[in-house]
Amino acid sequence: MTEWFRAHPFITYIIIFVLISYVYNKVFKARRLPILKEAVIYIMLALGAGLLLLFQLGALPIIPSLTVAVALMLLVRVRYFIQDREKKQE
């Protein structure tokens, strides 16, 4: 898998950017920001994704780590959904 990521750095960059954007939106974004501040944040995320791309192409498992983080976040959302549904049935 690591060799495929090394062979396709642009796709790897896009995957990293999408994953960190998801984490930002679900964990750190508290409210809607003005468009200029939002643009600055996404530019910073893009720069951070570039840095993480360098680490990924080096030897660190950045994409698998981000994928685990997103999977755990989705698992928590499913758990909250099930709990809310059980409360409504009672």
N, C-alpha and C positions, 0 to 999 in steps of 0.2 A: 504494500500500500504506500509506503514511504517513497518508493521509487516512482510510482505513478504521480505522486504529488510533485516530486522533483522534475519529472518530465513535463508537467503541465502547471507552470507557476501562476499563470493568469487565472486559471480555474481555481487553483488553491487559494489565491488571494480573494476571489469572489466568495468562496465558501467561508473563509475566515471572517470576512466583512459581514456577511449575512448572519453568521452565528454571534458575533459580538454585538451586532445591532439588535438582535433578538434579546440577548441578555440585558443590554442597556434598556430597551423599551419595557421589559417585564420586571426588572429589578430596581433600576436606578431612576427611571423617569417618573417623577411624582405628579407633575401637572404639565399642561401644554405650555410651551415656551414661545416667545416671539420668533418669527421666521429667521431672523438674522442669528439669534442665539442658537436656534436649532441647526442652522447651516454650519455654524462654527463647531458645534458638537460633532456633527457627522464628518466634517473635515478632520477633526481630531481622531475620530474613530477610524477613518481611512488611513491616517498616518500610523496609528497604532496597529492596524491590520497589516500595514507594510512591515513594521517591525516584527510582528508575530510571524509574518511570512518568512522573514530571514531566519528566525528561530526554527520554524518548521522545516525549511530547506536545509538547515544545519543538521540537527539530530533530535530536536525536542518534539514530543508528540502533541503539538498544539491543537490540531483538528480533533483527534480523539478525545482530548481533555475537554474541549469546548462542547463536543457532542455529548459527552457524559453529563456536563453541566446542564445543557438544554434538556436532555432526557429526564434528569432529576426534577427540573422545573416543571416539565409536562406531567410527570408523575404526581407532583404535589397538586397541580391544577386538577387532575383527574380525581385525586383523593378529596379535595374540597368540593368538587361537583357531586361526588357520591354522598358525602356527608350532608350537603344541602338538600339533596333529593330525599335522603332518609328522614331529615327533619320535617320536610313538607308532608311526608306520608304519615307522620305521627299525629 
